[in-house]
Amino acid sequence: MSRGSFMNATVGRLLQRETIPGFTDPINRIHPVFRNQTHAQTRDYLRVPHFLRKAREYEIPPSLFSSAFSSSSSSSSSATAFTKVGLIGWYLGMVKSRPILTKSLTSSVIYIAADLSAQTILRPSSESYDMVRTLRMAGYGFLVLGPSLHFWFNFMSRLFPKKDLITTFKKMAMGQTTYGPAMTVVFLSLNARLQGESNAEIAARLKRDLLPTMLSGVMYWPICDFITFRFIPVYLQPLVSNSFSYLWTVYMTYMASLEKAGTAAS
């Protein structure tokens, strides 16, 4: 036997008798957690191709995808919900959450539209729109009429909670004898004051215009009040009343734009 063959045989016998710690199983030297998983992972690696094995190692749990895309999914669901609900649903939600502001803005928009309609009907084609007058009407609808309608209809619902026919007539009578005349006086007086009229001129205007305006209201508002009080929920009554008031506001803005009573008399 040659010297080289003898050395190879000796090394082989030594390797069979002793093992170098960590040499045959280097994973155990990395971390002891993998000690019990070594053989199972080895069998999996023998059966699964390399690229599939890497995909399995770095598999991302579904919860991560859900959390990563939660903002986009929520925004898309919100958009879908808004599309389904629509403008009417959005408005009803605003009436519930911010009733006074929503009703005030509604009254302001209706008064703007009514005043522009009145100017379109009455003004000569050569004249431009009086935007200061329109601004006065918008301010009245927002600051006075909108909040007052909110509190008036709530007061009526507490004073007369039923919706039977007799209760409806009671609400109508209260509106025609108290709220309607009071708001007519406020509207005519406030607009006259904003136009620079004196107390005597305002009193003369009320003496001239108040009674005809109230008589016109008696012919227009009872049927509107009957529908509003009899069939409409309390939180929507200002909206319905504002809708009815569009034609009435066209008439009221016309009355408010008349000349001073003293000037007309002279």
C-alpha positions in Angstrom: 0.0 0.0 0.0 1.4 3.3 -1.0 1.9 6.2 1.5 -0.9 8.3 -0.1 -3.5 5.5 0.1 -2.6 4.9 3.7 -3.2 8.6 4.6 -6.6 8.7 2.9 -7.8 5.6 4.8 -6.6 7.0 8.1 -8.5 10.3 7.6 -11.7 8.5 6.7 -11.5 6.3 9.8 -11.1 9.5 12.0 -14.0 11.2 10.4 -16.2 8.2 11.1 -15.2 8.0 14.8 -15.5 11.8 15.7 -17.7 14.6 14.5 -16.7 18.2 14.6 -19.3 20.2 16.6 -21.5 22.2 14.2 -19.8 20.9 11.1 -22.4 18.3 10.0 -25.3 20.6 11.1 -24.2 24.2 10.6 -27.7 25.5 11.2 -27.4 24.5 14.9 -24.5 27.0 15.2 -26.7 29.8 13.8 -29.6 29.6 16.2 -30.9 26.8 18.4 -34.6 27.6 17.3 -34.0 25.9 14.0 -32.7 22.7 15.6 -36.0 20.9 15.6 -37.0 22.1 12.2 -33.9 21.1 10.3 -34.9 17.7 9.0 -38.5 18.8 8.1 -37.1 21.8 6.2 -34.6 19.6 4.4 -37.3 17.3 3.2 -39.4 20.3 1.9 -36.4 21.7 0.1 -35.8 18.4 -1.6 -39.4 18.4 -2.9 -40.1 22.0 -3.7 -38.3 23.9 -6.5 -36.1 26.8 -5.5 -38.2 29.7 -6.8 -41.3 28.3 -5.1 -39.4 27.7 -1.9 -38.4 31.4 -1.8 -42.0 32.5 -2.4 -43.1 30.4 0.5 -40.4 31.9 2.8 -41.5 35.5 2.0 -45.2 34.9 1.9 -47.1 38.0 3.0 -50.1 37.4 5.2 -53.5 38.6 4.0 -53.9 40.9 7.0 -50.9 43.0 5.8 -52.7 43.5 2.5 -55.9 44.5 4.2 -54.1 47.0 6.4 -52.0 48.4 3.6 -55.1 49.1 1.4 -57.5 50.0 4.2 -57.3 53.7 3.4 -58.0 53.2 -0.3 -60.8 50.7 0.3 -62.4 53.1 2.9 -62.2 56.0 0.5 -63.7 54.0 -2.3 -66.5 52.7 0.0 -67.2 56.3 1.1 -67.4 57.4 -2.6 -69.8 54.5 -3.3 -71.9 55.4 -0.3 -72.1 59.0 -1.3 -73.1 58.0 -4.8 -75.9 55.8 -3.4 -77.2 58.3 -0.9 -77.0 61.2 -3.3 -77.6 64.9 -2.8 -80.9 64.4 -1.0 -79.4 62.0 1.5 -76.5 64.3 2.1 -78.9 67.2 2.7 -81.0 65.3 5.2 -77.9 64.3 7.0 -76.8 67.9 7.3 -80.3 68.8 8.5 -79.9 66.3 11.3 -76.3 67.1 12.3 -76.3 70.9 11.8 -79.9 72.0 11.6 -79.7 75.7 12.1 -76.8 76.3 9.7 -78.3 74.1 7.0 -81.7 75.7 7.2 -80.2 79.2 7.3 -78.2 78.5 4.2 -81.3 77.0 2.5 -83.2 80.2 3.2 -80.4 82.3 2.0 -80.2 80.4 -1.3 -84.0 80.6 -1.8 -84.0 84.4 -1.2 -81.2 84.9 -3.6 -83.0 82.9 -6.3 -86.3 84.7 -5.6 -84.8 88.1 -5.7 -82.9 87.5 -9.0 -86.2 86.1 -10.4 -88.1 89.2 -9.3 -85.4 91.5 -10.8 -85.5 89.5 -14.0 -89.2 89.9 -14.3 -89.5 93.6 -13.3 -86.3 95.3 -14.4 -85.9 96.9 -17.8 -83.6 95.0 -20.1 -81.2 97.9 -20.2 -80.5 97.9 -16.5 -78.2 95.6 -14.6 -79.0 93.5 -11.6 -79.0 95.2 -8.2 -76.5 92.9 -6.4 -76.7 95.0 -3.2 -80.4 94.3 -3.0 -79.7 90.6 -3.6 -77.1 90.6 -0.9 -79.6 92.2 1.5 -82.1 89.4 0.8 -79.4 86.7 1.2 -78.5 88.2 4.6 -82.1 88.3 5.7 -82.6 84.6 4.7 -79.4 83.5 6.5 -79.5 85.6 9.7 -83.2 86.0 10.3 -85.6 83.7 8.4 -83.6 80.5 8.6 -83.0 80.4 12.3 -86.5 81.7 13.1 -88.1 79.0 11.0 -86.1 76.3 12.9 -87.2 77.5 16.3 -90.8 78.3 15.2 -91.5 74.8 13.9 -89.8 73.1 16.9 -92.0 75.3 19.2 -95.1 74.4 17.3 -94.3 70.6 17.5 -93.8 70.9 21.3 -96.9 73.1 21.8 -99.1 70.9 19.6 -97.4 67.5 19.3 -100.3 65.7 17.5 -100.8 65.7 13.7 -104.6 65.3 13.6 -106.8 67.7 11.7 -107.8 69.9 14.6 -104.1 70.3 15.7 -103.1 71.2 12.2 -105.7 74.0 12.1 -104.4 75.3 15.4 -100.9 75.5 14.0 -102.1 77.2 10.9 -104.0 79.8 13.0 -100.9 80.5 15.1 -98.8 81.0 12.0 -101.3 83.4 10.4 -101.9 85.5 13.5 -98.4 85.6 15.1 -95.4 84.3 13.1 -96.5 85.5 9.7 -97.4 89.1 10.6 -94.3 89.4 12.9 -91.9 88.3 10.1 -93.6 90.5 7.6 -93.0 93.5 9.8 -89.4 92.5 10.4 -88.8 92.0 6.7 -90.2 95.3 5.5 -88.7 97.3 8.4 -85.2 95.8 8.1 -85.0 96.2 4.4 -86.2 99.8 4.6 -83.6 100.5 7.3 -80.8 99.0 5.2 -81.9 101.2 2.3 -81.4 104.3 4.6 -85.0 105.1 5.4 -85.8 106.9 8.7 -88.2 105.7 11.4 -91.0 107.9 10.0 -90.5 106.6 6.5 -90.5 103.0 7.8 -93.7 103.6 9.7 -95.3 105.1 6.5 -94.1 102.1 4.5 -95.6 99.7 7.0 -98.9 101.6 7.0 -99.0 101.4 3.2 -97.7 97.9 2.6 -98.3 95.8 5.6 -102.1 95.2 5.2 -101.9 94.3 1.5 -99.0 92.0 2.1 -100.9 90.2 4.9 -104.0 89.8 2.8 -102.0 88.3 0.0 -100.4 85.9 2.6 -103.8 84.8 3.8 -104.7 83.8 0.3 -101.4 81.9 -0.2 -100.1 80.4 3.0 -102.9 78.4 4.6 -102.7 75.6 2.0 -98.9 75.6 2.3 -99.1 75.5 6.1 -101.7 72.7 6.0 -99.4 70.5 3.9 -96.4 71.3 6.0 -97.9 70.7 9.4 -100.1 67.8 8.4 -97.7 65.6 6.4 -94.1 66.7 6.9 -91.8 65.7 9.7 -90.7 68.5 12.0 -87.0 68.5 11.0 -88.0 68.9 7.3 -90.8 71.5 7.8 -88.4 74.5 7.3 -87.2 73.0 4.0 -90.8 72.5 2.7 -91.8 76.0 4.0 -88.8 77.5 2.2 -89.8 75.7 -1.0 -93.3 77.2 -0.8 -91.8 80.5 0.1 -90.0 80.9 -3.3 -93.0 82.4 -5.0 -93.9 84.3 -1.9 -90.4 85.7 -1.7 -90.6 86.9 -5.2 -93.6 88.9 -4.2 -92.0 90.1 -0.9 -88.8 91.3 -2.6 -91.0 93.2 -5.0 -92.8 94.9 -2.0 -89.5 95.6 -0.3 -88.2 97.3 -3.4 -91.0 99.8 -3.8 -90.4 103.5 -3.4 -90.5 105.2 -0.1 -94.0 105.8 1.1 -93.4 109.6 1.5 -91.9 109.8 -2.0 -94.8 108.0 -3.5 -97.3 110.2 -1.7 -95.7 113.4 -2.9 
